Amino acid sequence: MPLTTIGIRLRMLLLGILPTLLILVVVLWMTYARMQTAFEQFGEELLAERASTIAAEIDRDTREAVTAAHVMAIAAEQGFAGRRQESVAFARAVLRAYPQFVAAYFGFEPTFDAAADSAEELPEGATDDAGRFLPYWFRDLNDETQLQLTPLVQLDGLYYEGCKLRFNDASQLDKAMVTEPYDYEGRLMVEQTYPLTDDGTFVGVAGVDRSLSALADKLEEIKARQETAGWNLEIVLLSRLGKVIASTITEVEMDTRPASETPYANILGDFHAAVSLGTVVRAADPLNGEASLFAGARTQTGPWTVVMMMPEEDLLARVREPMVASAGVAAGGVAVVIALLTWLTGSFTARINTAVAASRRVAGGDLTGAIHAEDGDETSQLLRDIGDMTGSLREIVSEVKRASVDLSSTAQELSAASRQQEHAITALGASTSQAAAASRQISATGQELLSTMNDV
């Protein structure tokens, strides 16, 4: 349909609103694309930063445990060596002072403290059957307020033999040992130990144990804080050898299992092997297939690996929220613009229609209509000009009417004069006839007189 066949109002709306809407949509789409790209990059950086923050927070608790073991080792080296009673009491005091620990202990080499207090003076459970000093204070599994004493076992494990090997390895600058998670009499836990030395010789260990349930609670606490901040995260904590220490994922049990035996084997394996550390990995969640973001960081103590995962939709939703708000503001602005343009075009076309109606009245010979326009815009000026033109035409018609009346009077006077002249001409004709008749009589009389005279 040609635009010339469309009314001015619709033409203005089409040519004014439609291009504006198209431009607005293009601008919003370009802005959304730029914001999505920028926010995704920012979100990835923020996710990696949060992974590092969580790793630092977990590392703080681990370092606290390692520090407690280190202090126990210093105390044993500086004053408790050979004083078994004080060593037993000190280990018990440490466990009572730190409710986050589930055990505190010393373990000495068989050949050390030969001049120690006699075994008969020690509480039951401070030594093994061979008399080796291995006091292990632990919290009762059913009532953690109750502390019990038993000799250390599994001395060939990481907490003792591993710590000894680490001490003797000159390449290991940090002598603290953080063990792999394991199940000890129904309690999942990790151990933090520090070597005891005498003149540079390994003579035993001091250590504390932490429950994996406490670590899991810590991860849940961190997760809750992140959710409060608007981040729906899942967190997995891996040990130095790649076992799952704790996890906030509830759909599958992964604690103490090697990462390679979990549904997240590939993803966790890459982070544990440091292949993906420092980057954000995009992959489908193996449990639900949802597109997700994964980030990892490593603790200084342990070292442990923290892996975080977040649905990609959560990140995109953060882009949509401001865009929806922007679109709402834009839609409101467009609505206001449409309303203003509708009002403007309505006012404009109403005046145009008034001018058209006035022109048609004039064309039909009606010059009686009055036009009033007080605004100063062009349409008002047009209406005033049409009103002035109508007034001028009305004056011209009045003058023509007056001239017609005068012309009619003159015509009547001319008609009367013509009738008078006609009467005068008729009278003159009659007089002329009479004169002719008289002339003929005179001529006849002359003839008769001449004949008479001839006869005489």
TIGUKE-95649 format. One record per residue (C-alpha): x, y, z. Coordinates in steps of 0.25 Angstrom, whole numbers, plus 5000, padded with zeros to 4 digits. Each point is the difference from the previous one (the first is absolute). Example, Ala and Ser with C-alpha at 12.3 -4.5 7.8 and 13.67 -1.06 7.14 Angstrom:
504949825031 500650144998 
//
This chain:
500050005000 500650134996 500350105012 499250114992 498749925002 500249995015 499650115010 501050105005 499849945014 500349864997 501150044991 500750085011 499849885010 500649904989 501150094996 500350055015 499749885009 500449884991 501450054997 500250045015 499549865004 501049934990 501150095005 499749975014 499949854998 501450004993 500650095011 499549915011 500449874993 501450064997 500150045015 499549875005 501149934991 501150095005 499549995015 499849854999 501549984995 500550105010 499249945011 500449864997 501550045000 499850075013 499249895006 501149904996 501050095007 499150015012 499849855000 501549985000 500250105011 498949945009 500749874998 501350065005 499250075011 499449875005 501349924998 500750115009 498849985010 500249855001 501550025000 499950095012 499349895008 501049894995 501150105004 499450015014 500049855001 501449994995 500450125009 499449935012 500849874997 501350094998 499850065014 499849875006 501349954994 500750135005 499549975014 500449865000 501450034994 500250125010 499549945013 499249874999 501049914995 500149885010 498950065008 498849914996 499050055010 500150144995 500049964986 498749925002 499450115008 500450114989 499449914989 498749995007 500050155003 500250034985 498849924997 499150065010 500450144996 499749984985 498649944998 500349994985 501049895002 499549865002 501449955005 501350055006 501349915002 501449975001 500849894994 501449975003 501049914994 500349875009 501450045003 499750145005 499750045014 500749885006 500150085013 498550035000 499149995012 499649855003 498849954992 499349975013 499850145003 499350034986 498549994998 499549884992 500250014985 501250095000 500949894995 499949884992 500249865005 501550014997 500050135009 500250094988 499550145004 498850034990 499050085008 498850034991 498850085006 498850004992 498550045001 499049895002 499249984987 498750005008 500350115009 501050104996 500150065013 500749875006 501549994997 500649865000 501449954999 500649894992 501349964993 500350054986 499949894989 500349994986 501450065002 500349964986 499050104994 500250144995 499850075013 501349945006 500849924990 499650114989 500450115010 501349935003 500449984985 499650154997 500950045011 501249924995 499750064986 500950124998 499250054988 498850025009 500150135007 498649995007 500149895009 498649995004 499249894995 498550004997 499549864997 499049944991 498549995005 499749875006 499049925009 500549985014 499049925008 498850064993 500550145000 500550064987 501250095002 501350064996 501250025009 501050115001 501449965006 501350075002 501349935003 500749995014 501550024999 501249985009 501350064995 499550004986 499549855001 498649964998 499449945014 498550014998 498850084996 499050095006 498750014993 498550045000 498849944993 498950064993 498649944996 499650004986 498650035005 500650135005 500650034987 498749974993 499350105010 501050104996 499849984985 498550015003 500250135008 500850064988 499049954990 498950075008 500750135001 500249994985 498549984998 499750125008 500950084991 499249944988 501049894996 499449864999 501349925001 500449865003 501449975006 500949885000 501349995009 501149914994 501149945008 501550014996 499949864994 498650034993 499049945010 498750085003 500250055014 498650075000 498950054991 498750085000 499449914989 498949915006 499649934987 501249905002 500949965011 501450034997 500750025013 501349925002 499949954985 501150024990 499550114990 500249904989 498949925006 499050115000 499050054989 500950134999 501349924997 500550074988 499750145006 500549985014 501249924994 500450124991 499950105012 500849905009 501149994990 500150154999 499649994985 498850095002 500450095012 499950144998 499049994989 498549984999 499549874993 498750004993 499449865000 498749925002 499749965015 500149844999 498949995009 498950084993 500650044987 499950155003 501050094994 500950045012 501250085003 501249945008 501150075007 501149955009 501050055010 501149935009 500250025015 501450035004 500049905011 499749854997 500050044988 498549984998 499250044987 498750075001 499149994988 498750084998 498949984990 498950094997 498849994989 500350094989 498650045000 500250075013 501150094994 499150034988 498950035009 500850115006 500250064986 498549994997 499650075013 500650144996 499649974986 498549985004 500050125008 500650084988 499049944991 498950045010 500550145000 500150014985 498649944999 499550105009 500750114993 499549954986 498650005006 500250145005 500550044986 498849934993 499050075009 500750144998 500149974985 498549955000 499650135007 500850094991 499649934987 498550005005 500150155003 500750034987 499049924992 498850065007 500550134996 500249964986 498649944999 499550135005 500750074989 499549904990 498650015005 500150164999 500549994986 498949914996 499050095006 500650124992 500049914988 498649985002 499750145001 499850015015 500850125006 499350015013 500949905008 501050065010 501349945003 500850025013 501449965002 500850055012 501349924999 501250054993 500449874992 499949994985 498649935000 499450115008 500650104991 499449924988 498650015007 500250155003 500450024986 498749924995 499250085009 500650134995 499749954986 498649975003 499850145006 500650064988 499149924991 498850045008 500450154999 500249984985 498649934998 499450115008 500650114991 499549924988 498649995006 500050155002 500550034986 498949914995 499050085007 500650134995 500049944986 498649965001 499550145004 500850054988 499349904991 498750045004 500350154998 500549974986 498749924997 499150115004 500850104992 499949904988 498550005002 499950155000 500850014987 499149894994 498850095003 500750124995 500449934987 498649944999 499450145001 501050064990 499649894990 498650045002 500350144998 500849974988 498849924994 499150125002 501050094994 500149914988 498549994998 499950155001 501150014990 499349914991 498750085002 500750134997 500649944987 498749954996 499450135003 501150074992 499749914988 498650035001 500350155001 501049994988 498949924992 499050115003 500950114997 500349934987 498649994997 499850155003 
//
